């Protein structure tokens, strides 16, 4: 287990990297620069994050933490699972479009094999919980009637993962300038309805 000072140091490194990414994109997240700005030795940085992609994943994971906290504070209220899932994805889209460099980092990290398992599964698990949560449910966890995500090979889970994949593609299109946010919402609504219709 990491000590409190180790956790604080790690958090400082991630926040420093995020600030650099916001100003200059992933390219600005040079390991030496991050170490200098965070006030740690370069060797210490590499102990926490063996590669730049590991650091990018940590920055994106922190953004996902913020999204999950906002969902807990203000859960989607749509009557259908598809509507609740699209609500969450559009909140994420709008938030990322305010910080396009982080959106770019998210897309890059999700298409990298070693990052895809962790971040892709986190997004899918979040969508699963939202889709299976009653709009008027109180609290989190088993007592709120939200089932745990099933095995990742379960067809129901794969359908939710497919919606997450559609979202990543649409986010990429926004970053390329090929879509606007309203178009993304429309496309997600079309994709979500058949994928989550039986929830």
CORLINLIN-V13485 format. One line per field, one symbol per residue. phi: phi as a letter, one per 40 degrees, with the letter a starting at -180 (. if undefined). psi: psi as a letter, one per 40 degrees, with the letter a starting at -180 (. if undefined). A space follows every 10 residues. Layout:
phi=???
psi=???
This chain:
phi=.ccccccccc cccccccccc cccbgccccc dccdccccgb cdccdcccbc accccdcccc ccccdccccc cccbccbdcb ccccccdccc ccccccccbd cccccccdcc ccdccccccc cccccccdcc ccccdbcbgb gcccgcccdc dcccdccccc cccccccccc ccccccgcbb cccccccccc ccdccbccc
psi=iiiddddddd dddddddddd dddeaddefh dddddddefi idddddddgd iddddddddd dddddddddd dddgiieidi dddddddddd ddddddedgd dddddddddd ehdddddddd dddddddddd dehideihai adeeehiiha ieehdddddd dddddddddd dddddeeeii dddddddddd dddddede.
